[in-house]
Every structure is written in C-alpha cells, then in structure tokens.
Amino acid sequence: MTGDFDPAELGGASSSTGSPDAAPLSVRLGELAEDAVTARLAAEAEAIAQAQFEEMLTPELHTALADPAATRL
C-alpha cells in the first residue's frame, strides 16, 4: 500500500456530479473490511496454533515426528 487513497480504485459508478455512487462504494468498503477481518483472524489463529504446538513439542515428540520424516525423505 502506497499510503495514497484513491476512491476511484474502490469502483462504483460516478454520478453527474463526479462523486462515486454511494451504494457500490459502501459494498466495496464492506468487502474490504470483511477481507481485513478474515486476514486478521487467520493470523491470530495461526499465532495461537503455533504457541500451542510449541508447548506440546517436547523433545520426545520432536524425535517421534522427526524419525518418520527422515525415513520418508
């Protein structure tokens, strides 16, 4: 993201005054917000899963996982 906001990039038809049509603009903003929330939730879920995995990964479990992986390679 360059930091420059261009409302034309959001889509939507222009009215006779040259301003974007509010309905398509609000729909696109809603979609962008939903995408951002989904991405944030995915990142948080990944962080939680990583922390839980690290708590569970004892040296014994690491060895138990590493041996079959090495065999397959």
N, C-alpha and C positions, 0 to 999 in steps of 0.2 A: 504494500500500500504506500502510495507516494505522499499521502497526507493532504492532497488536493481533492476536495469533494466536488464532483460534477454531477448534479442531479440528472442530467441527460443520460448518464450511464445506467440509471435505475430503470429506464424505459418509461413507457406511458406516452400517450398522445398529447400533443400540445393543443391548447385551446386557442381561440382567436387572439388572446392577449399574449400568447407566447409562453405562458406558465404551464407546467406539466399537469396533466389530468390527475386529480386527487385520488380517484379510485385505483387505477393501476399502480400509482406511486405507493399508496398505502399497502396494497397487496404485495408489491415487491419488497417494501421495507419489512413487512411481516415475515416474508420468506427469508430475508437476510437475517432477521433476528432469530428465527427458528433454527436456521443453519448454525448460527453462532452459539446458541444454547446447546444444540446437539453436539457440536465440536467440543464445547467446554465440558459437557457431561462425559463424553468419551475420554477426554484427557483425565478427568478426575477418577473415573472408573479404572483407567489404566494405572494411575498412581496408587490407588487402593490395592489393586490386584498385585502390583509389584511389591508393595510393602508387605502384604500378606504372604506372598511367595517367599520373600527373603526371610520372614520369620519362621516359615516352615522348613526352609532349606538347611537342614542340619548337615554336618559332614557325611553322616551315614547315608542320608537321602541323596546327597550330591553324588556319592560313589555309586549308589544304586541306579541313578539316572545316567551317569557318565559311562559305566561299563557297557550297557546295551547300545548306547550311542556310538561308542568307539568300535564296537563289534560291527555295527551296521555300516560304518564308514570304511 
